[in-house]
Amino acid sequence: MTLSEYLKVFRQRWLVIAITTLAAAAVMWMTSPAVADTSQKASSYTATATLLVTSSETDSESPMGRIALYLTTGEIPQRAAAELGYTGDPAVLAASLTVTPDFTAGALTVAVTDANGERAASIANTFADETVTYFKKTRPGVGRANVSILQRATPIPNATGGGFVIPPDRTTRTALAAGLGLLLGLGLALVLDRVDSRLRTRSEIAAALRLPIIAEVPKISRSLRRGRSIGVADEPLSPYADGYRAARTALVHTSSLLVQGDERRPTAHPEPVPAASASLILVTSAHPREGKTTSVANLAASFAETGQRILVLDGDLRSPDTHNIFDVPQGAGISDYLTGPDDTPLESLIRPTNVPGVRIITAGTRLEHPASLASRMGGLLTEARGLADVVLVDSAPLLAASDVFDVLPLVDTVLLVVRSGRLTEVAGHRVSELLGRFQVPVAGVVVVGAQSKRSAGYGYGYGYGYGDKKKGKGPGNSPRPAVESPRELSDERVPESRSARREASRKRSSRRTSSSA
């Protein structure tokens, strides 16, 4: 991986990194004492007893070596073990001694090192006492030696040099823990990136699906999410609505090109499609709950802004939900028509919605066999073309049901809806393979839930009043007049502003021409 790829992963997983860092710092802060303990902690102690040895036989060799030997072998270790209550082998206890003779000074040092300072001093002093007692009598090879204790053993902590020492104060410990948590978070982010193959960015989704991204819709606001509102109709000046308008524009141009080049037309030289001709657009997704039905409703409202007649078909016969967004009760609909086409005319099933210019045919009441009903939708779609300018079909997800495959060859174009962070790379390749196998013209992909990177200073609030909602009510921040409806915006205000700009541009051009002359 390159440096830019690492930075990309860290940006995507910043929340994991932040949580890990903060958790490590919080744990260290709570577990560290408020008052630092500056006392030195020793890992071991050494206790040394000093014995002074004098001999009455001056002509004989110094008995220092023999006394040191008696200290570690024979009867003295046995007596010391019994005095200490040691139940093991006395030789093992004696092995912990370090006996050092000093021939010049005539002294012996008995040293013991142990993690417990009191135990080390007890062992050294016991051996020293037993040695003094033992040599009160004449011993072989030593003669008349007088052994006395010059200094009893006292535990002395051993200084630990080198290595890493944990700082005693809480602040420094917390900072070190935060650094370790940061490193752990970075490593965890890389692991999650390898394990989690969900697609989040525009480039990742486009590469997996091999399709162009025609629009990016930012995350829906809380008010729209709670009320299941249609953003294009309820908040027409929001970035959310503008994203679907971009998708509408791409669909208009894409569908017209596809219909002009359709080889199924009987004419050898296709003519441009009239503005009033119907466009049959199927909206689908890879998985459920990716925003497919919500996108259908907002696209319908967006098309209605242009003054066209819009018909929505709830073709997801397994999980119909479009009627809820348009606030239309479920009743006779597509399934009833497909079950008995001679009994119910299709036009009688059309119902108005809460969005002007948008009508809907619900899924119906006979939904026991959705797969078989989907295979009969050819005649319904053909008839629906003559009932509206644009027909939007809300279909079942591609990877969740086979119903949509019967409808794919019958539509003019397909729009794929993908929620950011929901589609995986494997699923994306599968969707691309299925669409390619059916040779269906695909307009592109609408990414739902994308993170908006628009500037608040320009953005969508510039010149249209949407950004004034967050401003104060001072004399210089008076709110703009509310827009009555999306159609009023598209039919009156926008053309007026465009004509004014063209007139101003024409005047500036004429002035420049006259001045140059």
Number of C-alpha atoms within 10 A of each C-alpha: 5 7 8 9 10 13 11 12 17 20 12 14 18 15 13 17 22 15 14 21 22 18 16 21 22 15 13 20 19 11 10 16 12 12 9 11 11 9 7 9 11 14 12 17 21 22 24 25 24 22 22 18 23 18 18 10 13 8 7 11 12 18 19 21 15 13 21 18 12 16 21 22 14 13 14 25 24 19 17 24 21 12 13 13 9 12 9 9 11 20 14 12 17 23 12 16 20 15 20 15 18 14 13 6 10 15 19 24 22 23 21 25 23 18 14 15 19 16 18 25 24 18 27 29 25 20 25 28 18 18 24 19 13 17 19 13 12 12 14 8 11 19 17 17 21 16 22 19 19 14 14 18 25 18 21 17 19 14 12 12 7 6 6 6 8 9 14 16 15 18 15 14 17 22 16 17 21 23 16 16 21 22 15 16 24 22 14 17 22 15 11 14 15 10 9 12 15 18 21 20 14 17 11 15 26 17 14 19 22 17 15 16 21 19 23 25 24 21 16 16 11 9 10 13 12 8 9 14 19 25 27 25 22 15 18 22 20 20 23 24 23 21 21 28 22 17 24 20 14 16 22 14 11 17 20 19 13 15 19 14 13 13 12 8 11 8 9 8 10 13 10 11 13 8 10 11 13 21 23 23 24 24 24 27 26 25 20 17 13 22 18 26 26 22 24 28 24 24 27 29 29 28 22 22 25 15 14 18 20 25 26 27 25 26 31 23 26 16 14 19 18 25 22 13 18 20 14 17 10 16 16 18 24 27 25 21 21 23 15 10 14 9 10 15 11 19 11 10 17 19 18 15 16 14 19 17 20 25 22 24 27 29 28 20 14 18 18 11 11 19 17 14 21 22 14 15 18 16 11 14 17 13 12 21 16 13 16 22 20 25 26 25 25 28 28 27 22 20 15 12 17 14 22 23 18 16 19 19 15 17 19 21 23 24 23 23 26 28 24 24 18 18 20 19 18 12 18 21 15 17 20 15 14 14 17 13 9 11 11 16 20 21 24 23 26 29 27 25 20 20 13 13 8 10 9 10 9 10 14 18 17 12 11 16 16 19 18 16 12 8 11 11 11 8 7 8 11 11 17 12 8 9 15 8 14 20 21 13 17 14 13 10 13 12 12 12 11 11 11 12 12 12 12 12 11 11 12 11 11 12 11 10 10 8 7 7 6
